[in-house]
Amino acid sequence: MRILAIGDVVGNIGCRFLRQRLPALKKLKGVDLVIANGENSADGNGVTPISADFLFSSGVDVITTGNHSFRRREIYPYYDDAPYILRPANFPEKTTPGNGTLIYDMGRVQVCVINLMGCVFLENLKDPYETIDEILKKNTAKITILDFHAEATAEKLAMGYYLDGRISAMFGTHTHVQTADECIFENGMGYITDVGMTGPIKSVLGVKPELAIKKQREKLPVRFETADGDCKMDCILFQIDEKSGKTINIERIEIR
């Protein structure tokens, strides 16, 4: 089983670049399942039904999100109606639209996809360790993959060690910078701290540099705009043994 995880897709420009590059990559690498973080896929942050539909029609099978999951109110009903878009599982269950986990039935094997958010330097959600423990107690899928949307490198790495041997693979999102630490842990879990970003190369995490500079220097609110120009698509490809559920190969990819 080859599962491709794509870094945070930023704005309309990132969505269009993904549509241009993803089909050829899937064919070249023999990809079985594509997961993309789409929480910034709408211009101006957040995800909308339009941007989510665009990603799905471009070849993405599962969309994960993060701290911008609910930035756009028009997406709220979509979380309940569309089966293959997730929000972090540690949002309050009773009051939050959508789900934090799903089972993707591949026919020969089921894949559990989990979306979780860290708490260091982010919102004070339910403890991610407690949340993942509760999910895994009920999980019966042979292959399980986690998008851990977190700010702190240490929190992602600690979660990786915590889950080694319990899930198939974990990839980090949110910081938009691809890390060079992809590995297979001792007990067979594939891992990368952050898979990166899909969007404009000449940018500050997808934002026009001059606007990011203005915000940092002047400390006043600034309306961010997605940058223009050449793009890249950051990915991680996990090859997972369907019988053991362990990662047997991992490949970090950057498409320009």
N, C-alpha and C positions, 0 to 999 in steps of 0.2 A: 504494500500500500504506500503510495507516494502522496503526501499531503503538503501542499504549498501554502505558506502563511505570508501574507503581504502586509507591509508596514503601512501605517496611517495614511489613508488617501486624502489629499488636501485639495479641496475645492473642485470646481468644474474642470480646471486644467489637469489636475491629477486624475480625475475620472476619465477624461478623454485619453490621456496617455496610457492608462491601464487598458482601456479598450483596444488601443493600437498594438500593445505589446503582449498582452496576456495570451491570446489564442496560439501564437507561435511558440511561446514558452511552454504552454501546456503540452503541445504536440512534441516539442523537442525533448522534454523531460519525462514524458509519460505520466503526467499528473492525474491522479484519481479524484482529488478533492481540493478545492480552493477556499481558503478562509482569508478574508480581508477586513482590517479594522477600518470602519467607515464613519467614525464619529466626527470627522472634519470634512466629510465629502461634500457638504453644501458650502457655497461661498459664504464667508462670514461666520464659520464654525457651525458645529452641529450636523445633524443628518436630517434629510427630508424624505418624504415618500418618493419624490422625483429622483434624488441622488441615489437612494437605495435601489430603486427599480433599475436605474442606469447600471449600477454595479452588477446586479443580478443578470441583466441582459448581456453584460460584457463577459460573462463566464465565471463570476464569483458564485460559489455555492452557499457560503455562510458569511454573514456580516456580523462582526463584533463591534463593540463601542467602548465607552469609557466615561470620563467625567463630563463630556459634552453630550451625553446620551439624550438629555432632555432639554437642550438649549432651544430647540425649535418645537413649539407646541403642536404643530401639525403632524409630528411624527408619533404622538402619543397613541392614537388608535391603531396605527400601523404595527406597533410592537405586539398588539394583541391579535391582529389579523394575519400577519405574515409569519409563517412558521420558522423561517431560517434567518431571522435577525435577533441578536441577543443584546441585552444590557447587562451590566455587572450584577452577578448573583447576590452580592451583599447589600444592594439597595433594599429598603423595607418591602417585604413580600406583599403585605396587605394593601399598601397604598401606591405601589409602583406598577405602571403598565409593563407588560411583557414578561419575559423569562430570562434567567441567567444561564440556563443549560438547555441543550437539545440533543436528541439522538438522530443522527443522520444515517438512514438505512441504505447501505451500499449493496444490499442483496446478499452477497457472500459474507459480509461482516457489518456490524454496526459500529459507528464512531460517535462517541460522546464528546461534544464540544462544550467547553465551559468558559464563561467570561467572568472575570473577577477583577476587582479594583483594590489597589493598595490604599493605605491610610496615612502613610508618612507624607507630609506636605500636601495632602489632598483632603477631600471631605472625610468627615468622621463617620464612616459607614460601619456596618457590622464587621467584627474582626474577620479578616480574610482567612485566617487559619481555621477558625471555628466553622466558617461557611464551607470551606472546601472539605473539611472532615465530614460534615453533614451530607454533602453531595455524594462523596465517594462511598459512604455507607450504603446508599441506595443504588449506586451505579452498577450495572451488570454488563456494560459494553466491554468488549475485549480491548478496543483502542480508545484512549481518552487523551484529548489535547486541550491545553489551557492557554487562553490569552490573558496574561496578567498585566493589567493596565495600571502602571505604577510609576511614580516619580523617582524614588530613590533606588539607585543601583543595589545598595545593600539589601533593601527589602525584597527585590526581585531575586537576588542570588540566594538569600536565606530561604525564600519560598521554594526555589529550585531544589536545594538540599533536602528540604522538608518533604518534598513530593517524589524524590527519586525512588524508583521501585514501585510507586503507587499509580503513576500515570505514564503514558507513552511519551509525551513531549510537552514542553512549555516554552512559549515565546513571550517576551515582554514587548509592550507597546507604550505609547504616550510621549516619550522624549524625542522622537523623530530623528534620532541619530543612530545609525546602525553600528552596533558594537562588534568587535572582532573576537568574541569569546565563545563562538558556537562550539559545542562539545556534546559528547554522550557521557552522562554520569555513570558512576560505578555500577549502578543497578539497572542501567538500560534506558534512562530517560534522556531524550534529546532536549537541548537547552540553548537559548540565546537570551542575553539580558535585554536587548532591544533590537527588533527586526528592522527598524528604520522608518522611512517615509516614502510615499509615492507623491511626487509633486515637483515644483520648480527647484532647480539646483541653486540658482543665485537667489537665495532667500534666507530668512531667519526662521527656520522651522516651517517654511511655507509662506511666511509673511514678507511683504516688501521690506527690505532692510531699513530704508529711511524711516518707516513707521515704527519699527522695533527700536531703533536708536532714539527716536523722539520720545517714546514711552519711557525708556530707561533713563534718559537724561532729564526730562522735564517732570516726570512722576505724575502727570495728569492723564486722565482717560484719553485714549486714542482709538479711533475706529480702524481696526486692522483690515487690510486688504490683501488678498492672495497675490503673490508675485507672478510675473510673466516669465517667458523665456523657456529655454530647454529644460526638460524634466528627466527624472530618474524614477525607477521603481525598485525599491528594496524588498527582498524576499528571503525566506528561509525554506529549504526543501527537506522534509523529514521522510526518510524511507523506513517504514515500520513493518516489522514481521507480524503477519496477521495471526499466527498461532500463539506467539508469546506476548504480543502487544508491546514489544520493546523496539526502540529505535536502533536500527543497524547501520544507518548512514545519515549524515547531515551535511547539507551544502548551503553556504551563504551566497546569495546572488544579488548583484546590482545590475539592472538593465538601464542603459542610457540611450 
